[in-house]
């Protein structure tokens, strides 16, 4: 066996001796990455729960808003009906007596309008 081959084998044995240390280092990095991933997943879960809570609150608020709008429309309709009755009462109280109508037509026939 030549010196070059022996030297290569020696270098390969040296690499094998350090392989355990390298694996330990990689395992440490893997554990750190897993910890960061777990932390990120926990944050995402908390954020998703918070967003879902906000969505649920918005749905409740929308339902309440719709109910309020319906009640307001109902009240406005009731008020308009009442105003319509008041308007009819006002109109009926303003009826012109027949005597005044006759007087108007007499005046109109005596006073012609010229163009």
BAFI-3210 file (N, C-alpha, C; in Angstrom, 3 decimals, decimal comma, padded with zeros to 6 digits):
// residues 115
n [1|2|3|4|5|6|7|8|9|10|11|12|13|14|15|16|17|18|19|20|21|22|23|24|25|26|27|28|29|30|31|32|33|34|35|36|37|38|39|40|41|42|43|44|45|46|47|48|49|50|51|52|53|54|55|56|57|58|59|60|61|62|63|64|65|66|67|68|69|70|71|72|73|74|75|76|77|78|79|80|81|82|83|84|85|86|87|88|89|90|91|92|93|94|95|96|97|98|99|100|101|102|103|104|105|106|107|108|109|110|111|112|113|114|115]
n.u [000,842|000,518|001,951|000,301|-002,264|-002,464|-002,394|-004,798|-006,656|-006,168|-007,009|-009,717|-010,474|-010,053|-012,021|-014,241|-013,997|-014,680|-017,264|-019,229|-019,229|-020,012|-022,574|-023,769|-023,753|-025,406|-027,755|-028,306|-028,810|-031,059|-032,849|-033,100|-034,312|-036,688|-037,788|-038,167|-040,023|-042,162|-042,777|-043,534|-045,760|-047,432|-047,861|-049,190|-051,477|-052,631|-053,066|-054,857|-057,020|-057,688|-058,408|-060,639|-062,315|-062,747|-064,080|-066,404|-067,474|-067,970|-069,951|-072,005|-072,397|-073,252|-075,673|-077,076|-077,113|-078,643|-081,084|-081,659|-081,910|-084,181|-086,088|-086,049|-087,006|-089,518|-090,648|-090,539|-092,313|-094,692|-094,919|-095,235|-097,716|-099,319|-098,916|-100,065|-102,762|-103,178|-102,808|-104,952|-107,022|-106,489|-106,865|-109,587|-110,652|-110,277|-112,134|-114,000|-116,831|-119,917|-121,212|-119,142|-117,835|-119,771|-119,882|-117,328|-117,460|-119,419|-118,089|-116,004|-117,317|-118,155|-115,832|-113,789|-110,781|-108,396|-106,348]
n.v [-001,162|002,170|005,243|007,420|006,240|005,163|007,512|008,738|006,912|007,291|009,951|009,600|008,003|009,875|011,682|010,099|009,937|012,518|012,630|011,905|014,107|016,068|015,114|015,405|018,209|018,865|017,686|019,260|021,703|020,916|020,440|023,038|024,316|022,856|023,677|026,418|026,167|024,963|027,070|029,026|027,733|027,657|030,407|030,999|029,458|030,741|033,255|032,581|031,704|034,108|035,676|034,196|034,603|037,348|037,375|035,980|037,821|039,977|038,863|038,596|041,297|042,226|040,864|041,988|044,645|044,401|043,638|045,952|047,808|046,761|047,151|049,953|050,588|049,499|051,110|053,577|053,059|052,758|055,329|056,768|055,811|056,866|059,599|059,777|059,346|061,602|063,565|063,037|063,702|066,429|067,329|066,785|068,556|070,902|071,284|073,025|075,060|074,659|077,033|078,924|077,889|078,266|081,095|081,634|080,622|082,321|084,804|084,211|083,899|086,483|087,926|087,806|086,436|087,995|087,371]
n.w [000,000|-000,795|000,395|-000,042|-000,241|002,319|003,749|002,867|003,903|006,591|006,858|006,262|008,453|010,420|009,733|010,301|013,056|013,794|012,933|014,752|016,501|014,680|014,055|016,557|016,752|014,587|015,480|017,702|016,423|014,976|017,070|018,058|015,866|015,773|018,209|017,695|015,641|017,007|018,752|016,908|015,762|017,996|018,382|015,977|016,308|018,499|017,368|015,335|016,868|018,148|015,938|015,066|017,229|016,971|014,500|015,187|017,017|015,315|013,720|015,606|016,219|013,714|013,432|015,563|014,692|012,345|013,484|014,962|012,869|011,615|013,633|013,744|011,177|011,345|013,350|012,020|009,928|011,384|012,419|010,038|009,184|011,195|010,708|008,186|008,794|010,364|008,404|006,680|008,422|008,750|006,109|005,762|007,577|006,321|004,351|001,945|002,379|000,573|-000,102|-000,308|-002,536|-004,510|-004,502|-005,484|-008,120|-009,135|-009,023|-010,769|-013,200|-013,622|-013,855|-016,274|-017,566|-019,487|-022,290]
ca.u [000,000|001,355|001,820|-000,880|-003,451|-002,489|-002,748|-006,237|-007,385|-006,014|-007,895|-011,090|-010,675|-010,146|-013,369|-015,192|-013,907|-015,403|-018,647|-020,096|-019,349|-020,823|-023,961|-024,260|-024,010|-026,601|-028,904|-028,580|-029,469|-032,388|-033,685|-033,387|-035,293|-037,977|-038,309|-038,671|-041,227|-043,229|-043,153|-044,275|-047,074|-048,239|-048,283|-050,186|-052,712|-053,225|-053,545|-056,050|-058,103|-058,073|-059,143|-061,948|-063,096|-063,155|-065,087|-067,643|-068,002|-068,515|-071,230|-072,991|-072,673|-074,047|-077,029|-077,683|-077,328|-079,792|-082,284|-081,907|-082,405|-085,551|-086,932|-086,166|-087,879|-090,873|-091,116|-090,762|-093,563|-095,801|-095,033|-095,784|-099,146|-099,943|-098,885|-101,062|-104,089|-103,239|-102,945|-106,339|-107,840|-106,259|-107,521|-111,045|-111,045|-110,109|-113,116|-114,600|-118,297|-120,494|-121,558|-117,943|-117,591|-120,732|-119,431|-116,152|-117,889|-120,102|-117,052|-115,251|-118,144|-118,263|-114,492|-113,086|-109,372|-108,026|-104,983]
ca.v [000,000|003,364|006,244|008,232|005,474|005,116|008,854|008,924|006,110|007,972|011,127|009,087|007,606|011,132|012,202|009,279|010,301|013,791|012,482|011,919|015,501|016,781|014,678|016,051|019,604|018,903|017,349|020,462|022,656|020,381|020,689|024,480|024,598|022,292|024,578|027,624|025,766|024,791|028,411|029,664|027,075|028,107|031,784|030,946|028,944|031,803|034,295|032,047|031,723|035,508|036,085|033,547|035,312|038,626|037,078|035,665|039,072|040,760|038,237|038,971|042,721|042,373|040,403|043,011|045,807|044,081|043,689|047,370|048,435|046,296|047,846|051,358|050,633|049,231|052,324|054,610|052,705|053,079|056,792|057,235|055,521|057,869|060,883|059,696|059,564|063,021|064,325|062,872|064,494|067,830|067,602|066,787|069,742|072,065|071,259|074,342|074,985|074,811|078,448|079,603|077,402|078,969|082,484|081,667|080,465|083,570|085,813|083,816|084,168|087,934|088,471|086,960|086,713|088,294|086,956]
ca.w [000,000|-000,907|001,462|-000,376|000,127|003,787|004,237|002,610|004,893|007,873|006,815|006,356|009,851|011,175|009,451|011,048|014,475|013,979|012,476|015,942|016,946|013,696|014,247|017,776|016,409|013,737|016,321|018,497|015,528|014,692|018,250|018,090|014,808|016,218|019,257|017,032|014,919|018,007|019,213|015,808|015,674|019,135|018,088|014,905|016,892|019,318|016,453|014,670|017,859|018,330|014,736|015,078|018,242|016,385|013,473|015,896|017,573|014,193|013,343|016,629|016,026|012,484|013,724|016,415|013,837|011,495|014,327|015,267|011,640|011,419|014,607|013,337|010,003|011,829|014,031|011,004|009,249|012,284|012,483|008,764|009,192|012,062|010,004|007,112|009,408|010,746|007,168|006,241|009,327|008,413|004,831|005,927|008,336|005,457|003,270|001,688|002,343|-000,771|-000,314|-000,782|-003,892|-005,381|-004,592|-006,355|-009,515|-009,523|-009,253|-011,956|-014,389|-013,810|-014,116|-017,230|-017,679|-020,865|-022,633]
c.u [000,897|001,080|000,588|-002,165|-003,577|-002,916|-004,242|-007,071|-007,310|-006,924|-009,350|-011,405|-010,836|-011,535|-014,425|-015,182|-014,695|-016,867|-019,617|-020,315|-020,214|-022,295|-024,559|-024,611|-025,262|-027,865|-029,299|-029,297|-030,886|-033,336|-034,047|-034,446|-036,663|-038,614|-038,884|-039,965|-042,405|-043,716|-043,987|-045,667|-047,988|-048,744|-049,370|-051,523|-053,414|-053,793|-054,815|-057,241|-058,604|-058,873|-060,535|-062,867|-063,608|-064,223|-066,427|-068,289|-068,616|-069,856|-072,324|-073,387|-073,524|-075,491|-077,769|-078,019|-078,541|-081,095|-082,653|-082,475|-083,859|-086,504|-087,126|-087,107|-089,327|-091,464|-091,405|-092,050|-094,777|-096,020|-095,617|-097,278|-099,893|-099,988|-099,895|-102,465|-104,258|-103,446|-104,371|-107,283|-107,716|-106,964|-109,038|-111,507|-110,942|-111,097|-113,818|-116,123|-118,823|-120,815|-120,349|-117,594|-118,501|-120,316|-118,241|-116,566|-118,645|-119,078|-116,305|-116,030|-118,258|-116,919|-113,731|-111,624|-109,031|-106,578|-104,177]
c.v [001,237|004,316|007,103|007,532|005,406|006,465|009,131|008,137|006,750|009,194|010,687|008,628|008,842|011,744|011,414|009,631|011,589|013,699|012,517|013,333|016,311|016,410|015,306|017,521|019,765|018,601|018,539|021,507|022,214|020,646|022,162|024,848|024,058|023,166|025,848|027,332|025,587|026,145|029,127|029,056|027,512|029,533|031,804|030,435|029,997|032,907|033,835|032,056|033,146|036,015|035,457|034,211|036,640|038,420|036,774|036,922|039,938|040,178|038,609|040,433|042,955|041,950|041,439|044,266|045,595|044,152|045,132|048,081|048,028|047,011|049,306|051,495|050,398|050,458|053,435|054,335|053,045|054,589|057,345|056,961|056,551|059,238|060,905|059,930|061,021|063,900|064,223|063,698|065,982|068,199|067,691|068,009|071,009|072,074|072,609|074,190|075,286|076,268|079,222|079,171|078,126|080,418|082,608|081,558|081,688|084,649|085,526|084,126|085,669|088,562|087,517|087,392|086,882|087,881|088,088]
c.w [000,000|000,247|001,215|000,047|001,638|004,356|004,028|003,610|006,268|007,949|006,942|007,777|010,729|010,987|010,217|012,534|014,752|013,569|013,658|016,456|015,984|013,836|015,499|017,511|015,561|014,541|017,193|017,643|015,196|015,855|018,376|017,061|015,187|017,298|018,658|016,285|015,873|018,515|018,160|015,667|016,813|018,896|017,018|015,435|017,722|018,434|015,743|015,621|018,086|017,131|014,700|016,086|017,690|015,311|014,127|016,466|016,480|013,747|014,333|016,451|014,788|012,719|014,568|015,600|012,940|012,272|014,656|014,045|011,379|012,373|014,214|012,133|010,410|012,519|013,028|010,248|010,099|012,356|011,183|008,677|010,029|011,392|008,865|007,645|009,813|009,509|006,642|007,111|009,008|007,108|005,000|006,716|007,491|004,289|003,173|001,652|000,931|-001,079|-000,848|-002,202|-004,870|-005,580|-005,541|-007,819|-010,007|-009,850|-010,550|-013,219|-014,669|-014,170|-015,041|-017,306|-019,159|-021,108|-023,116]
res [x|x|x|x|x|x|x|x|x|x|x|x|x|x|x|x|x|x|x|x|x|x|x|x|x|x|x|x|x|x|x|x|x|x|x|x|x|x|x|x|x|x|x|x|x|x|x|x|x|x|x|x|x|x|x|x|x|x|x|x|x|x|x|x|x|x|x|x|x|x|x|x|x|x|x|x|x|x|x|x|x|x|x|x|x|x|x|x|x|x|x|x|x|x|x|x|x|x|x|x|x|x|x|x|x|x|x|x|x|x|x|x|x|x|x]
***
